[in-house]
């Protein structure tokens, strides 16, 4: 009996308790359970006048970065990023990092916008918060997008309804308007509650447009977003009224208080 037990123990020690000698080491398995950090994106601009340059970076040996330009999720069969990209047309670029020993990173996106028409002037009927006045009085029409950081001076912040008049000299055909805003519930910054536009046409007639925006129903990560608003008129001026959230919803720690409204660029296209 003792001899049999000794034989069994010897076999177990020799075989590593049945462990496959080809099985990769545990630290390798642990790596495969951890995702890569996303690539870091940087662009010379996000509103395209002629061209802009986009750089993606993740300094880690063996990492490959792949990207798409059609809104789909990158795979290892997507174009590989190797040198900075020269961007000439508006669109959304999505990047993802891959490595054979790690899980792929989360996606990161960067949106590029075509440069629009240049209004003659913008005049506030309600003033931005003194804390977040924007880089200048033309901050909403200076063709410079803000970063995701709400302290970026390209953002213009309001804690009440925002109203401004935009003037075009001479009267100009406007196909649509894009209104950029920040959604960052963690910083008490919410999407607009609604937009009302009153247009003075070249003929002198007044035409109005109203857009209601569905409220947030849960906490979400900070993001930049854009509203596309149809105009399709020859306009000499328009008043744009953007309503902030008057009462933060009950699911948020600030429930009942006013929400902040942050906008970064109004772009007008033919």
Secondary structure, 3 states (H helix, E strand, C coil): CHHHHHHHHHHHHHHCCCCCCCCCCHHHHHHHCCECCCCEEEECCCEECCCEEEEEECCCCCCEEEEECCCCCCCCCCEEECCCEEECCCEEEEEEEEECCEECCCCEEEEEEECCECCCEEEECCCCCCCCCCCCCCHHHCCCCCCCCCCCCCCEEECCCEEEEEEEEEEEEEEEEEEEEEEEHHHCECCCCEEEEEEEECCCCEEEEEEECCCCCCCCCCEEEEEEEEEEEEEEEEEEEEECCCCCCCCCCCCCCCCEEEEEEEEEEC
